[in-house]
Amino acid sequence: MSLRFLTFASSIINHQSSIINHHSSPITHHPFILMAKNEQMLRLKFIEELLRRRKDKGATYAEIADFLQDKFDEKGLELKFTERTFQRDKLAIADVFGIQISFSRKRKAHFIEEEELELSQESVFDQLLLIQAYRETQGKTDVMFFEPRRARGFEHLNGIIHAITQRKVIKFNYQKFWENEKSNKVVTPYALKEFKNRWYLLAAYHQPKNGKFFIITFGLDRISDLEITNTSFKRNSINVEDAYKNSFGIISADGQEPQEILLKFDYEQANYVKALPLHHSQTIVSENNQETVFRVVLVPTYDFQREILSHGKRVQILAPESFKNLMKQEVEIMLKNFS
């Protein structure tokens, strides 16, 4: 993912809460947002949606225009779309989101070179659409109701992304949930990770006591007094994506071997699990009109255990036996707490 996209993404998320709480927002001064008035964001999203859906086949300009017209008609919006507009939209998609739309003279069709939009990019695109939807309410407080939440540390995103890309050591005060006092941290930042509507900084101590390198996580909502120092650091050769490949949530698998876990959900809950998979390894083993058996391959960390328990009686652990027994122990303790 490009630095430009990361910076753009962070600025969008950084100001989202101020948009929700104020009728006017500094986000409207972002050059892309200025450019994206008059439903351009919707056009970009729908163009990407159509071309990604059609993959290798692609779509002609006429087909794209017809698709946009149908989508805008559904929303009761007026579509202003010409071939010149389409060329500008293609440049915007490439410039901001890093998605190249190519043209095949043989097929006379436009298509996306990459197979699909990265999930992280799609998430930020959804944030843009949320912002656009909020703007359409024209400040009316009785149209869109947001779940009340505390600040989630979004104000730190820009600074942390700068420190990651420029490889600068950062300092901050940090307060754990189980401690009353704040402690000062000096770390080398590596990445940012989202989990259940919270953002986490993945970092390593700048000068660990035992000299051993390891990644630790810090919730952005518990960081204060962030300072980006002038001290540069040499990035350790670690692939953060691989480190969390076999994990669910924010807890790293720490080199543990992943397990094949079989889970059976009732029909209704299975539809939710299909729509929002538990893990990227999720596949369907079998299904009928009453239940579905899913297979995931991961390390059942604490986060995953909490996720399974959250489904209550609607999930059944089929394998492995060790994970089933571990969850039985958890349930037994819960029963004692409720007795």
TATA-V179622 format. One line per field, one symbol per residue. phi: phi as a letter, one per 40 degrees, with the letter a starting at -180 (. if undefined). A space follows every 50 residues. Layout:
BEGIN
phi = ???
END
This chain:
BEGIN
phi = .ccccdcccccccdbccccccbcbacccccdccdcccggccccdcccdcc ccccfccgacdccccccccccccdcgbccbabccccccccccccccbgbc bbbbcccfbcaccccaccdcccccdccccccccccccfgccbbbbcccbc dbgcccddccccccccfbcbbacbbcccbcccbcbbbbcbabbbafgbbb cbabccbcccgccacbbbcccbcafcbcccccbccccbcccccbdbbbgb cccfgcccbcbbbbbcdccccccccbdcacccbccaaacbabbbbbbacc cdccdccccccfccbbccacccccccccccccccccccc
END
